[in-house]
Amino acid sequence: MKGNMDTHMGNIKIDDEVIAQYAGSVAIECFGIVGMASVNVKDQVVNLLKKDHLTRGIAVFVDNNKLHLDFHVIVSYGVSILAVSENLISNVKYKVEEFTGLKIEKINIFVEGVRVID
């Protein structure tokens, strides 16, 4: 389902892929986030996604023009997962709401792995 806004000039529809791409670019800028993760359910393998495939680690749901975002992330070893998650939530909430004009109702974060950064 797409984000939908009615304005005085007409109707604006935002594709889920656009929202996911923007949210992913905001997420990887956050301290402690190594990248987005792709999970192969069959093999239970978690892969770190490259920057051009960020949307595979994010699920976007639109319900009554309110966004629900699910992030599958890999965090940096040695950082507080709680602090990283709170930072991710606040940054994504602010920037995505400003970008789209839609309110975020829920952000779920699934930590799929931990990586040591060189």
MOVENBEL-V80910 format. One record per pair of residues at least 4 apart in sequence whose C-alpha atoms are under 7 Angstrom apart, sorted by sequence separation. I is the first residue (numbers start at 0). GAP is how many residues later the second one is. D is the distance in whole Angstrom. If there is no record, write none. Layout:
[[I;GAP;D] [I;GAP;D]]
This chain:
[[5;4;6] [6;4;6] [13;4;7] [14;4;7] [15;4;6] [16;4;6] [17;4;6] [18;4;6] [19;4;6] [20;4;6] [21;4;6] [22;4;6] [23;4;6] [24;4;7] [25;4;7] [39;4;5] [48;4;6] [49;4;7] [61;4;6] [62;4;7] [79;4;6] [80;4;6] [81;4;6] [82;4;6] [83;4;6] [84;4;6] [85;4;6] [86;4;6] [87;4;6] [88;4;6] [89;4;6] [90;4;6] [91;4;6] [92;4;6] [93;4;6] [94;4;6] [95;4;6] [96;4;5] [5;5;5] [27;5;6] [38;5;7] [39;5;5] [48;5;6] [61;5;5] [96;5;5] [4;6;6] [5;6;6] [27;6;7] [38;6;6] [39;6;6] [60;6;6] [61;6;6] [96;6;6] [4;7;5] [27;7;6] [38;7;5] [59;7;7] [60;7;5] [96;7;7] [3;8;6] [4;8;7] [37;8;6] [38;8;6] [59;8;6] [60;8;6] [3;9;5] [36;9;6] [37;9;5] [59;9;5] [2;10;5] [3;10;6] [36;10;6] [37;10;7] [58;10;6] [59;10;7] [1;11;6] [2;11;5] [36;11;5] [37;11;6] [57;11;7] [58;11;5] [92;11;6] [1;12;6] [2;12;7] [35;12;6] [36;12;6] [57;12;6] [58;12;7] [1;13;5] [34;13;6] [35;13;6] [57;13;5] [1;14;6] [34;14;7] [56;14;6] [57;14;6] [56;15;5] [35;18;6] [37;18;6] [88;18;7] [37;19;5] [36;20;5] [35;21;5] [23;30;6] [23;31;7] [20;33;6] [20;34;5] [19;35;5] [36;35;5] [66;35;7] [35;36;6] [36;36;5] [65;36;6] [66;36;6] [67;36;6] [35;37;4] [36;37;6] [64;37;6] [65;37;5] [66;37;5] [67;37;6] [68;37;6] [69;37;6] [70;37;6] [71;37;6] [72;37;6] [73;37;6] [76;37;6] [16;38;7] [19;38;6] [34;38;6] [35;38;6] [65;38;6] [66;38;6] [67;38;5] [68;38;5] [69;38;5] [70;38;5] [71;38;5] [72;38;5] [73;38;6] [74;38;6] [75;38;6] [76;38;5] [34;39;5] [65;39;6] [66;39;7] [67;39;6] [68;39;6] [69;39;6] [70;39;6] [71;39;6] [72;39;6] [73;39;5] [74;39;5] [75;39;5] [76;39;5] [19;40;6] [32;40;7] [33;40;6] [71;40;6] [73;40;5] [74;40;6] [75;40;6] [32;41;6] [33;41;5] [73;41;7] [75;41;6] [32;42;5] [33;42;6] [31;43;6] [32;43;6] [15;44;6] [31;44;5] [31;47;6] [31;52;6] [30;53;7] [29;57;7] [29;58;6] [2;59;6] [1;60;6] [0;61;6] [3;61;6] [26;61;6] [2;62;6] [26;65;7] [25;66;6] [45;66;7] [22;69;6] [22;73;6] [36;75;7]]
